[in-house]
Amino acid sequence: MKTKKLSVFFLIGLFLLMLFSPETVATGAANGLLLWYRQVLPVLFPFLLITGLMIRTESISLINHTLSPILKPFLGISENASFSVVCGFLCGFPVGAKSCSDLTDKGKISSAEGEYLLSFCNNVSPAFLTGYVAVQSLKQPEMAQICLLFPILAALCCSFLFRRWYLPRNPFAVVEEQADPRQFLPFSEALDESILSACDSITKIGGYMIVFSVLISFMAKLSFQNFFWKLLLLPGVELTGGIRMLCQLDLTSEQRFLLVMAHCSFGGVCALFQTKCMIRSQNWSFPRYIAEKLITAMVTSLFAFCYMKLFG
């Protein structure tokens, strides 16, 4: 009951705040909408569509059969999970999470394996790391390969740690044999379902981006000057805007690089909510997923710190 009352008071307070600060709301909403329309929609929607189409057709079998001899023993996954690994490392937030959830819904992997895949297969895209982070934000195109390497390497290293939480209790290969995979759809039906699913997902992602852009607009008006607020909390709300904030601060190049790498691995609170939206049909532990992303961010920052000490 207390939680419900707090929620009511919070929503009323938020409504009043928005009512008396319409310019802040409009600016934040416009920034989020433009970011979604110009950068996220044209890049992410095709990936959401094609991954959904692959899952619903026989093409996923070819991908899994080709990659599983390498990924299956290395990551401790079943053959059908290879597709999620590819999506998670190449397509960016939250396509990796959606592929894990879709494969689980289709009966191609177990729920336990889907949760294990989510722990390390939902990452920022290579194009974002090399293009936006290295070239546009850090202004160091020569660092593009390093910016790409550390988050991927950290996620793979952490998978060996996270495996201990899942593998002893859940032998994926055995569960997979007991699963009842559904038949593949004809191409036309698969295309229809994939378009509807991609439109639903991209709309939700855009909604979250607008909400968090408005939140950042209000938070930016607060004149807190402590380390936690300026370098961690405020930039950690939404990744794209957060990196831009960090690059505008008076930091050394080493400090900026370390913080940017950590935030890229974590993904931001907005990406967390987008991920939660993609896996809503699963009974997976979201607090555990947040802990896993924080661990991965710390490992990434450790790699960045060692690199700067050795080669900086």
N, C-alpha and C positions, 0 to 999 in steps of 0.2 A: 504493500500500500504506500509506504514512504517513497519507494522508487517511482510509482505512478505520479504521486504529488510533485516530486522533484521534476519529473519530465514535463508535467503541465506548466509549472512555474518557469522552467527553462524555455519552453516554446513561447509562452506569453512574453517573457523578457526579450527573447530573440525577435519576436514580431514587433515589439515596441522599438527595439534598437534599429531594426530595418525601417520602421515607419519614420523615425526621426533622422535617419541617415540615408536618404534615398540615393544621393550621389555616390556614396561608397558602394552601395548595393549594385547600382547600375554599372559602375566602373568594373567591379569585380566580376559581375555576370558577363559583361562584354568581353573582358579579357579571357575568361574561361571558354566562352562560346567561340571566339576567334581562334584560340589555341586548338580547340577540338576540331573546328571546321578546316583550318589551314594545315595543321600538322598531323593530327591524330586520325581523322576520318579518311583522308586519301591514302594513308599508309596502312592503318590497322584494318580497315574494313575488308580489303582484298585478302588479307591473311586470315581473317575470321571466316570469310567465305570459302577459301580454298581448303583450309584445314577441316572445316565441317564437311565439305564435299568429299575429301579423302577418307574421312572416317566412315562415311555412309556408302562408299563404293569400294571396289576391290583394289584400288590403288594403294590403300594402306597396307595390304598384305605384302605387296612387292617391297615397299619401304621397310617394313619390319623384317622381312626375310633377308634383305640385303644388309641391314645394319646390325641385326641381333647377334651375329657371331662376334662382333667387337664389343657392343654395349652390354650384352647380357652377362658375360663373365666379369667385365670391368665394374659395372654398377650394381650387379646383383639383381637384375630385373628380368621379367619374362619377355618373351619375344614380342608380344603385342604392345609392350610399353615403349619400344624404341621410338615410335612416332612421337610420343609426348616429349621425349628428350630433345628431339630435333626442333619441335615447335617451341619448347621452353627456352632454348638457347639462341634460336634464330629469329623468332617473331616478336619477342618482347612482351611486357605486361599487357593485359592479363591473358594472352593467348595460351601460354603454357598452362595456366590454371584451368582454362576452359577445356583444353584438350584432355587434361587428366580427368575432369568431371565427365566429359562426353564419353570417353572410353569406358569409364566405370558404369555410366548409365546404359551403354550398349552391351554390357556384359563381357567386354573384351579383356578387362583386367579386374582384379578384386578391389574392393574398397580400401583395404589395407595398403595395397600397392599404389593405388591412386594417391593416398595421403603421403606415402613415402616419396613418390615422384614430385608432388607439390612442394616438398621441403627444399628441393634444389633445382627444379625445372621451371620456375616462374621468375624470369629475370628480365632486365632491361635489354633492349635489342642492340645488336652490333652497330646498326646504322646510327642509333642515338648516341652511342658511346664514341664512335669515331667522328661523326659529323657534328652533332650539336655540342657534345662535351669537349672534345679535343680541339676541333677547328673553330667553332663559333664562340664558345665560352672561355676556354683556357687560352685560346689564341696560340696553340702549340700543335700544329699539324704533325710535327715529327713525333709527338707522343701518342698518336692515334693507336698504334699497335699495343702500346703499354696500357692505355685506357681500356682497350678491348680485352687484353689478357687477364688482368687482375680479377675483375668480377667473375669471369668464367672459371678461372683457376680456383678461386675461393669457393665457388659453388660446388665444383667437383670434389675439392678436398673435404668440404663439409659433408658431402654425401656419404663419405666413409664413416663419419661420426654419427650422422642421423640413421644410417643403416642399422646401427646397434639398437636403436629404439624400435625398429620394425621387423627386421629379418628374424631374430630369434623366435619371435612369437608367430610370425606370419610367413611360412615358406611359400613364396609367390608361385613357384612352378607347380606345386601341388594344388594350390587353389585354382590356378588357371586351368588345370586338367578337369576340374569339377565344374567349371563355368559352362554356361550354355550360350555361346555367341549367337547373336541374331543374324538373320540373313541380310545380305547387302541389298540395297534398294536399286531399282532402275535409275539410270542417270537423271532423267527428267524429274522424278520424284525426289531424288537426292538433292538436286539443284534447288527445287522449291523449298525444301526443308532447310537447306543451308542458308539460303537468302533470308528467310524469315528469322532464323536463329542469329545470323550475323547482324541483321537490322535491330533486333531486340538487344543484343549485347552492346553494339556501338552506341545505341541511344542511352542505355544505362551508364556507360562509360562517360558520355558527354554530360549527363546529368550530374554525376559525381564531380566532374571537372569544374562545372559551373558553381556547384555548392562550395567546393573547397577554394575556388578563386575568390568568391565572396568572403569566405572566412579569412583568407590571407589579407584581403583588403582591410578588414577590421583589425586584424592582429598587427598589421604594419603601422597602424596609427598609435599603437602603444609604444611608448619611448623607453622600453626596458633596455638596459645596456650590459646585462650580465652575459657571460660566456654561453651558458646553456640556452638562453633565449635567442641570441643572435646567430650562433653557429650550429645549433642542433635543432631546437624546437621549431623555430620559424621556417628555416629552409626545409625541414623535414615534413612539412605539411603537404606540399606538392612538388614533385621532383624537378620539373622544367623551370618553374619560377624560383624554386629553392636554389638551384645551381646558378641562376642569374643573380640572385641576391648575394651568394657567396663570392662570386667573381667581382662584385661591386664593392666589397669590403676591403679595408686596408690590411691585407694579409700578405705574408711572404708567399712565394710561388710554391714552396714545399707545404706550407700549411693549407693553402687553397687546394692543392692536388690531393692531399690526404683526405680532407673533408669531402671533396667532390666524389672521390672514389667510394668512400663509406656510404654517402647518401645514394649513390647509384646502385650499390648492392642492396641497400634496404628498400629503396623504391618510393618511399614517402607514404604518409598516411592515406592520401588519396588512392594510391595503388593498392593499399591494403583493403580499402572498402570496395574497390573494383574487383579485387580477387574474391572477397567475401561474396560479392554478387554473383560471380561466375560459379562458385561451388556451393550455392545455397541448397541444392538438392542433395548434398552429401552430409553425412553425419561425422564430419572431420573436426578435429580440435583446432579452432582458430587461434586461441592463445598460444598453443604450441607452434603454429605456423609463424606467428609474430616473433616468438623466441628464436626460431630457426633463422628468420631473416636478420635479426639483430646479431646473432652469432656470425652469420655470413658477412655482415657489414664489418664486424670487428676483425675478422680474418682478412678481409680485403684491405682495410686500413693498415693492418700489420704488414701485408705485402708491400703496400705503397710506402710505408715508413722505411722498411728495409731497403727498398729500391732507392729512395732518396738519400739514405745514408751511404749506400754503396756507390751510386752513380750520379747523385745529384750535385 
